[in-house]
């Protein structure tokens, strides 16, 4: 019970927590990106035209973020750099597509955004390619 109430943590438990966060966010977002990647042709006409880029380029950027950056996140490769496109994508989803509805339809985007911000600030942990390369 004393350990459960403690605010201290070890380096290995921190790295395990970051691994779980990276894998959870990466695998769940990979599913979203894969769906957009496989249905790219049918979705490009209906997709949001963000900042005048056109629906096709906007969808391609979202697929890059949700699919390819999620793979980097799962591997722990270029983790902080990979979170930037994901953060931008979740901000657009939350504020533009869901009109900042944090507690309604935008709740999932807000949760992803929170996790990606944590990974941007804290890093991937030791159990990652970034962590192993840093030794």
Backbone as numpy.savetxt, mean C-alpha at the origin, in Angstrom:
# Nx Ny Nz CAx CAy CAz Cx Cy Cz
1.07 -11.67 32.07 0.25 -10.48 32.07 1.12 -9.22 32.07
2.23 -9.29 32.78 3.11 -8.14 32.86 3.69 -7.78 31.49
4.00 -8.82 30.69 4.55 -8.59 29.36 3.51 -7.97 28.42
2.25 -8.33 28.58 1.19 -7.78 27.75 0.98 -6.29 28.01
1.23 -5.84 29.22 1.03 -4.44 29.58 2.29 -3.60 29.40
3.39 -4.24 29.04 4.66 -3.54 28.87 4.67 -2.73 27.58
5.36 -1.60 27.61 5.52 -0.78 26.39 6.85 -1.05 25.71
7.65 -1.95 26.25 8.94 -2.27 25.67 8.76 -3.34 24.59
9.64 -3.30 23.62 9.61 -4.32 22.57 11.03 -4.60 22.11
11.21 -5.77 21.55 12.53 -6.14 21.05 12.63 -5.84 19.56
13.84 -5.85 19.07 14.06 -5.61 17.64 13.42 -6.70 16.80
13.49 -7.93 17.28 12.90 -9.03 16.51 11.38 -8.94 16.47
10.75 -8.51 17.55 9.29 -8.38 17.52 8.87 -7.21 16.63
9.68 -6.14 16.60 9.40 -5.02 15.71 9.51 -5.47 14.25
10.56 -6.21 13.93 10.74 -6.70 12.55 9.63 -7.66 12.16
9.18 -8.49 13.09 8.07 -9.41 12.81 6.78 -8.62 12.55
6.56 -7.58 13.32 5.37 -6.75 13.12 5.40 -6.05 11.77
6.55 -5.55 11.37 6.67 -4.90 10.06 6.50 -5.90 8.93
6.99 -7.13 9.13 6.80 -8.18 8.13 5.32 -8.50 7.96
4.62 -8.63 9.06 3.18 -8.91 9.01 2.43 -7.76 8.33
2.79 -6.53 8.66 2.15 -5.37 8.05 2.42 -5.32 6.55
3.69 -5.52 6.16 4.03 -5.50 4.74 3.32 -6.59 3.96
3.33 -7.81 4.50 2.68 -8.93 3.82 1.18 -8.73 3.74
0.58 -8.29 4.83 -0.87 -8.08 4.85 -1.30 -7.03 3.85
-0.67 -5.87 3.90 -1.03 -4.79 2.98 -0.70 -5.16 1.54
0.46 -5.77 1.34 0.90 -6.11 -0.01 0.01 -7.15 -0.67
-0.30 -8.22 0.05 -1.12 -9.30 -0.53 -2.54 -8.82 -0.78
-3.10 -8.08 0.17 -4.47 -7.59 -0.02 -4.57 -6.60 -1.17
-3.59 -5.70 -1.30 -3.63 -4.72 -2.38 -3.29 -5.36 -3.72
-2.45 -6.38 -3.71 -2.11 -7.09 -4.94 -3.36 -7.63 -5.63
-4.30 -8.07 -4.84 -5.57 -8.58 -5.37 -6.32 -7.48 -6.12
-6.36 -6.28 -5.56 -7.02 -5.15 -6.23 -6.32 -4.81 -7.55
-5.00 -4.77 -7.51 -4.23 -4.43 -8.70 -4.33 -5.50 -9.78
-4.36 -6.77 -9.37 -4.47 -7.87 -10.34 -5.81 -7.81 -11.08
-6.87 -7.48 -10.36 -8.17 -7.35 -11.00 -8.18 -6.24 -12.04
-7.54 -5.13 -11.72 -7.46 -4.02 -12.68 -6.54 -4.37 -13.85
-5.47 -5.12 -13.58 -4.54 -5.51 -14.64 -5.20 -6.46 -15.63
-5.93 -7.45 -15.14 -6.55 -8.44 -16.03 -7.76 -7.89 -16.77
-8.41 -6.87 -16.23 -9.57 -6.27 -16.89 -9.26 -4.86 -17.39
-8.01 -4.63 -17.74 -7.56 -3.30 -18.15 -8.36 -2.76 -19.33
-8.55 -3.59 -20.33 -9.25 -3.15 -21.53 -10.68 -2.73 -21.28
-11.38 -3.47 -20.44 -12.78 -3.13 -20.18 -12.94 -1.99 -19.18
-11.92 -1.74 -18.36 -12.02 -0.70 -17.33 -11.53 0.67 -17.82
-10.68 0.70 -18.83 -10.04 1.96 -19.19 -11.01 3.04 -19.65
-12.11 2.66 -20.24 -13.09 3.66 -20.67 -13.90 4.24 -19.54
-14.06 3.47 -18.46 -14.90 3.88 -17.33 -14.09 4.48 -16.18
-12.77 4.44 -16.27 -11.94 4.84 -15.14 -11.87 6.36 -15.01
-11.59 6.82 -13.80 -11.52 8.24 -13.49 -10.41 8.92 -14.28
-10.70 10.09 -14.81 -9.72 10.91 -15.51 -9.11 11.85 -14.48
-8.04 11.43 -13.84 -7.44 12.21 -12.77 -6.45 13.23 -13.33
-6.60 14.46 -12.98 -5.73 15.58 -13.34 -5.56 15.72 -14.86
-6.56 15.31 -15.62 -6.52 15.48 -17.06 -5.58 14.54 -17.78
-5.12 13.49 -17.10 -4.21 12.53 -17.71 -4.91 11.58 -18.68
-6.19 11.45 -18.54 -6.95 10.51 -19.33 -7.18 9.23 -18.55
-8.30 8.57 -18.83 -8.62 7.35 -18.07 -7.60 6.23 -18.25
-7.04 6.09 -19.44 -6.10 4.99 -19.71 -4.80 5.17 -18.91
-4.25 6.37 -18.90 -3.01 6.63 -18.15 -3.27 6.57 -16.65
-4.42 7.10 -16.22 -4.77 7.04 -14.80 -4.87 5.59 -14.34
-5.52 4.75 -15.13 -5.65 3.34 -14.78 -4.29 2.65 -14.79
-3.43 2.98 -15.75 -2.10 2.39 -15.81 -1.29 2.75 -14.56
-1.39 3.98 -14.10 -0.68 4.40 -12.89 -1.20 3.67 -11.65
-2.51 3.47 -11.61 -3.11 2.74 -10.48 -2.67 1.27 -10.51
-2.64 0.67 -11.69 -2.17 -0.72 -11.81 -0.71 -0.82 -11.38
0.11 0.14 -11.81 1.51 0.15 -11.37 1.61 0.18 -9.85
0.86 1.07 -9.24 0.92 1.21 -7.79 0.36 -0.04 -7.10
-0.85 -0.43 -7.45 -1.53 -1.50 -6.73 -0.93 -2.88 -7.00
-0.43 -3.12 -8.18 0.10 -4.45 -8.49 1.61 -4.52 -8.30
2.34 -3.70 -9.03 3.80 -3.81 -9.02 4.43 -3.30 -7.73
3.93 -2.18 -7.21 4.46 -1.69 -5.93 4.10 -2.63 -4.78
2.97 -3.31 -4.89 2.60 -4.30 -3.87 3.56 -5.48 -3.88
4.02 -5.88 -5.06 5.01 -6.96 -5.14 6.30 -6.52 -4.44
6.74 -5.28 -4.71 7.92 -4.77 -4.03 7.72 -4.72 -2.52
6.53 -4.37 -2.10 6.21 -4.30 -0.67 6.28 -5.69 -0.03
5.73 -6.68 -0.70 5.76 -8.05 -0.18 7.20 -8.53 -0.02
8.02 -8.24 -1.02 9.43 -8.65 -0.97 10.24 -7.81 0.01
9.77 -6.62 0.31 10.54 -5.72 1.15 11.66 -5.09 0.36
11.44 -4.87 -0.92 12.43 -4.29 -1.81 11.99 -2.87 -2.18
12.85 -1.90 -1.98 12.52 -0.49 -2.21 11.23 -0.11 -1.47
11.12 -0.55 -0.24 9.86 -0.44 0.51 9.38 1.00 0.63
10.22 1.87 1.13 9.78 3.26 1.32 9.44 3.92 0.00
10.21 3.65 -1.02 9.94 4.21 -2.34 8.64 3.64 -2.92
8.38 2.36 -2.66 7.16 1.71 -3.18 5.90 2.22 -2.50
6.02 2.70 -1.28 4.82 3.18 -0.60 4.33 4.51 -1.15
5.21 5.28 -1.79 4.82 6.61 -2.27 3.71 6.53 -3.33
3.85 5.71 -4.40 2.72 5.59 -5.35 1.46 5.03 -4.70
1.64 4.13 -3.74 0.48 3.57 -3.05 -0.22 4.62 -2.19
0.54 5.47 -1.54 -0.03 6.56 -0.74 -0.79 7.53 -1.64
-0.19 7.88 -2.77 -0.87 8.79 -3.70 -2.17 8.16 -4.20
-2.11 6.88 -4.56 -3.31 6.18 -5.04 -4.40 6.15 -3.99
-4.03 5.87 -2.75 -5.04 5.82 -1.68 -5.58 7.20 -1.36
-4.75 8.23 -1.47 -5.25 9.60 -1.27 -6.27 9.96 -2.35
-5.97 9.62 -3.60 -6.91 9.89 -4.69 -8.20 9.10 -4.46
-8.06 7.82 -4.09 -9.25 7.00 -3.85 -10.09 7.56 -2.71
-9.43 7.95 -1.63 -10.15 8.44 -0.46 -10.76 9.82 -0.69
-9.97 10.75 -1.16 -10.44 12.13 -1.25 -11.18 12.47 -2.54
-10.82 11.84 -3.64 -11.46 12.16 -4.91 -12.63 11.20 -5.21
-12.37 9.90 -5.14 -13.40 8.92 -5.50 -14.44 8.74 -4.40
-14.01 8.81 -3.14 -14.94 8.56 -2.03 -15.26 9.83 -1.24
-14.83 10.98 -1.72 -15.18 12.29 -1.16 -14.87 12.39 0.34
-13.71 11.86 0.74 -13.23 11.91 2.13 -14.21 11.29 3.12
-14.91 10.28 2.69 -15.85 9.57 3.56 -15.08 8.51 4.35
-14.38 8.96 5.40 -13.51 8.08 6.17 -14.25 6.93 6.84
-15.48 7.15 7.22 -16.22 6.14 7.98 -17.25 5.40 7.14
-17.27 5.66 5.85 -18.21 5.00 4.96 -17.46 4.26 3.86
-17.73 4.65 2.62 -17.13 3.97 1.48 -15.62 4.14 1.39
-15.08 5.18 1.95 -13.64 5.42 1.90 -12.86 4.78 3.02
-13.52 4.01 3.86 -12.86 3.43 5.03 -11.71 2.50 4.65
-11.88 1.68 3.64 -10.82 0.75 3.23 -9.61 1.53 2.72
-9.85 2.55 1.91 -8.74 3.38 1.42 -8.03 4.07 2.58
-8.77 4.52 3.58 -8.17 5.17 4.75 -7.31 4.18 5.54
-7.76 2.95 5.66 -6.97 1.94 6.37 -5.68 1.62 5.62
-5.77 1.44 4.31 -4.56 1.20 3.52 -3.62 2.40 3.63
-4.16 3.59 3.52 -3.35 4.81 3.61 -2.60 4.87 4.93
-3.27 4.54 6.01 -2.64 4.53 7.33 -1.47 3.55 7.39
-1.68 2.34 6.89 -0.63 1.33 6.89 0.56 1.74 6.03
0.29 2.32 4.86 1.37 2.75 3.98 2.16 3.90 4.59
1.49 4.80 5.29 2.20 5.88 5.97 3.12 5.34 7.07
2.65 4.35 7.80 3.48 3.71 8.83 4.73 3.13 8.18
4.56 2.39 7.08 5.71 1.79 6.41 6.66 2.85 5.84
6.12 3.96 5.37 6.97 5.04 4.86 7.83 5.62 5.98
7.24 5.86 7.13 7.96 6.48 8.24 8.90 5.51 8.95
8.46 4.27 9.14 9.20 3.32 9.97 10.16 2.46 9.15
9.79 2.11 7.94 10.62 1.24 7.12 10.15 -0.20 7.18
10.83 -1.08 6.45 10.36 -2.45 6.28 10.72 -3.41 7.41
11.66 -3.07 8.26 12.13 -4.01 9.27 13.25 -4.86 8.72
13.82 -5.69 9.57 14.96 -6.53 9.18 14.56 -7.68 8.25
13.35 -8.17 8.38 12.91 -9.33 7.59 12.45 -8.85 6.22
13.37 -8.26 5.47 13.08 -7.74 4.14 14.37 -7.71 3.35
14.24 -7.59 2.04 15.45 -7.46 1.22 16.16 -6.15 1.56
15.39 -5.09 1.77 16.00 -3.81 2.17 16.78 -3.96 3.48
16.19 -4.67 4.44 16.82 -4.84 5.73 18.08 -5.68 5.65
18.06 -6.69 4.79 19.25 -7.54 4.62 20.35 -6.82 3.85
19.95 -6.00 2.89 20.94 -5.27 2.10 21.58 -4.16 2.92
20.89 -3.68 3.93 21.41 -2.61 4.77 22.49 -3.04 5.73
22.70 -4.36 5.86 23.71 -4.86 6.82 25.05 -4.61 6.27
